[in-house]
């Protein structure tokens, strides 16, 4: 058995929430299966979601701030700030990444969006010409774990919110799939403020099973090292 490292990127401010219970169940299931859980608890660690020049130790262009160009320069020179370097180290070490969050206004909390913007940087998590099937993270799995206030009926095709796959498209398809991560089917706990203790207990049990099933697969086949940064990418970002 390949011992896997699973990074849990967790975004909920309340340690008594059902999201917190899912996080605890995930860590327990991963350890019991003989693997390692790494947790980025964004609220507890005080992660700053706001991108800016503070992300970098030095500037590629002191006159014009173009974020992708600065990210590429930092990726090439080991020039990310400590907070981003820490999170990127966790990403690099992981064989699988679990994103665990409540659905707020049809998307993840702002702190998680900020983590995506800052940590999954150009030159580190993606480069021009290497996306989706040729993405840099093909040797890692990804899994979304989401809680909703809405019931399953609300996410029907003919109801208010539409299918959950459509709601999660920006993070599933345009973020995780974009980077080449091998996707697992999202795990969704519907209506968590509305259901009783037995339903929540069932969610936790099924969640543990989903994680064990993912771990049993082991790391996906794919390139084991990050691809080299393409030199022509720098010119592309300067013109964007």
C-alpha positions in Angstrom: 0.0 0.0 0.0 1.3 3.5 -0.9 1.1 5.7 2.1 -0.7 8.8 1.0 -0.6 12.4 2.3 -3.9 14.1 2.1 -4.1 17.9 2.4 -7.4 19.1 3.8 -8.0 22.8 2.9 -10.7 23.7 5.4 -12.7 26.9 5.4 -15.2 27.4 8.2 -14.9 29.9 11.1 -16.8 27.9 13.7 -15.1 24.9 15.4 -18.5 23.6 16.5 -20.0 23.5 12.9 -20.9 20.4 11.0 -18.1 21.3 8.6 -15.7 21.0 11.6 -17.2 17.5 12.3 -16.6 16.5 8.7 -13.0 17.7 9.1 -12.5 15.7 12.2 -14.0 12.6 10.6 -11.8 13.0 7.6 -8.6 13.2 9.6 -9.6 10.2 11.7 -10.5 8.1 8.7 -7.3 9.0 6.9 -5.1 8.1 9.9 -7.0 4.9 10.7 -6.4 3.8 7.1 -2.7 4.2 7.6 -2.2 7.5 5.7 -1.4 11.1 6.8 -3.7 14.1 7.0 -2.3 17.6 6.6 -4.8 20.3 7.5 -4.8 23.9 6.4 -7.4 25.4 8.7 -7.7 28.8 7.0 -9.6 30.7 9.6 -7.8 29.2 12.6 -4.4 30.0 11.0 -5.5 33.5 10.0 -4.9 33.1 6.3 -5.0 36.4 4.5 -7.2 36.0 1.4 -6.2 39.4 -0.2 -3.7 39.2 -3.0 -1.1 42.0 -3.5 2.5 42.9 -3.6 2.9 41.5 -0.1 2.7 38.0 -1.7 6.2 38.4 -3.0 9.7 39.0 -1.6 10.8 41.0 -4.6 9.2 42.7 -7.6 9.5 41.6 -11.2 8.2 45.0 -12.2 8.1 47.8 -9.7 6.2 50.1 -11.9 3.2 47.9 -13.0 1.7 45.3 -10.8 0.6 42.4 -13.0 -0.3 39.6 -10.7 0.5 36.6 -13.0 3.8 38.1 -14.0 4.8 38.5 -10.4 3.6 35.0 -9.6 5.8 33.6 -12.4 8.8 35.5 -11.2 8.3 34.3 -7.7 7.9 30.7 -8.8 11.2 31.0 -10.7 13.1 32.7 -7.9 11.6 31.1 -4.8 10.2 34.5 -4.1 6.8 33.9 -2.5 6.1 35.2 1.0 6.2 32.8 3.9 2.5 32.2 4.1 2.2 31.2 0.5 5.4 29.2 0.6 4.0 27.2 3.5 0.8 26.4 1.7 2.5 25.5 -1.5 4.8 23.2 0.4 1.7 21.4 1.7 0.2 21.2 -1.8 3.5 19.8 -3.2 3.7 17.1 -0.5 0.1 16.0 -0.9 -1.1 13.0 -3.1 -4.6 14.2 -2.7 -6.3 17.5 -1.8 -9.7 17.8 -0.1 -11.5 21.1 -0.1 -14.0 21.2 2.7 -16.3 24.2 3.0 -19.9 25.5 3.3 -21.6 26.8 0.2 -22.1 30.5 0.7 -23.9 32.6 -2.0 -23.3 29.8 -4.5 -19.6 29.4 -3.9 -16.9 28.8 -1.3 -16.2 31.4 1.5 -14.0 34.3 0.4 -11.1 33.0 2.4 -10.9 29.8 0.3 -11.2 31.8 -3.0 -8.3 33.9 -1.7 -6.3 30.7 -0.9 -6.9 29.6 -4.5 -5.9 33.0 -6.0 -2.7 33.3 -3.9 -1.5 29.7 -3.4 -2.3 28.1 -6.7 -0.1 30.6 -8.5 0.9 30.9 -12.1 4.2 29.1 -12.5 3.5 26.9 -9.5 0.0 25.3 -10.2 -0.4 26.0 -13.9 1.4 27.4 -16.9 0.3 28.3 -20.3 -0.1 25.2 -22.5 -0.4 22.8 -19.6 -4.0 22.6 -18.4 -6.7 19.9 -17.9 -5.3 16.6 -19.3 -1.8 18.1 -19.5 -2.0 20.0 -16.1 0.8 20.0 -13.7 -0.9 18.1 -10.9 -1.9 14.9 -12.7 -0.3 12.9 -9.9 -2.7 14.2 -7.3 -6.4 13.5 -6.6 -9.0 16.1 -5.6 -12.2 15.9 -3.7 -14.7 18.6 -2.8 -16.7 18.2 0.5 -19.5 20.8 0.7 -22.3 21.6 3.1 -25.4 23.4 2.0 -28.3 25.1 3.6 -30.5 24.1 0.7 -32.3 20.8 0.5 -31.7 18.3 -2.4 -34.9 19.5 -4.0 -33.5 23.0 -4.3 -30.7 21.7 -6.4 -32.9 19.9 -8.8 -32.6 20.9 -12.5 -36.0 22.5 -12.5 -35.7 24.2 -9.1 -34.3 27.4 -7.7 -30.5 26.7 -7.7 -30.1 24.2 -10.4 -28.0 21.0 -10.3 -25.1 21.0 -7.8 -22.6 20.2 -10.6 -23.5 23.5 -12.2 -23.1 25.4 -8.9 -19.7 23.8 -8.3 -18.5 24.2 -11.9 -16.2 27.2 -11.2 -14.2 25.4 -8.5 -14.5 21.9 -9.8 -13.9 22.4 -13.6 -12.2 25.8 -13.8 -9.9 25.3 -10.9 -9.2 21.6 -9.9 -9.7 20.0 -13.3 -7.8 22.9 -14.9 -4.7 22.0 -12.9 -4.9 18.4 -14.0 -6.0 17.0 -10.6 -7.7 13.6 -10.9 -11.3 14.4 -9.7 -13.4 12.4 -7.3 -17.2 13.0 -7.3 -18.0 15.8 -4.9 -19.4 14.8 -1.6 -22.4 17.1 -0.7 -24.2 17.3 2.6 -27.5 18.9 1.8 -29.6 21.0 4.2 -27.3 20.5 7.2 -29.0 23.1 9.4 -32.4 21.5 8.6 -31.7 17.8 9.1 -31.7 15.8 12.4 -28.8 14.1 14.2 -29.4 10.8 12.5 -29.0 12.3 9.1 -25.9 14.1 10.1 -24.5 10.9 11.6 -25.2 9.2 8.2 -23.4 11.9 6.4 -20.3 11.4 8.6 -20.4 7.6 8.1 -20.7 7.9 4.3 -18.0 10.6 4.2 -15.5 8.2 5.9 -16.4 5.6 3.4 -15.8 8.0 0.5 -12.4 8.9 1.8 -11.4 5.2 2.3 -12.5 4.5 -1.3 -10.3 7.3 -2.6 -7.4 6.2 -0.5 -7.7 2.6 -1.7 -7.1 3.8 -5.2 -3.7 5.2 -4.3 -2.2 8.2 -6.2 -3.3 8.5 -9.8 -0.9 7.7 -12.6 0.6 10.8 -13.9 3.8 12.9 -14.1 5.4 12.8 -10.6 7.3 16.1 -10.8 6.1 19.6 -11.6 6.8 20.4 -15.2 9.5 23.1 -15.9 8.3 26.6 -16.3 8.0 27.5 -20.0 10.2 30.5 -20.9 7.7 31.9 -23.3 5.1 32.1 -20.6 6.7 35.3 -19.2 6.1 37.2 -22.4 2.6 36.0 -22.5 1.8 37.3 -19.0 3.4 40.7 -19.7 1.1 41.2 -22.7 -2.1 40.1 -20.9 
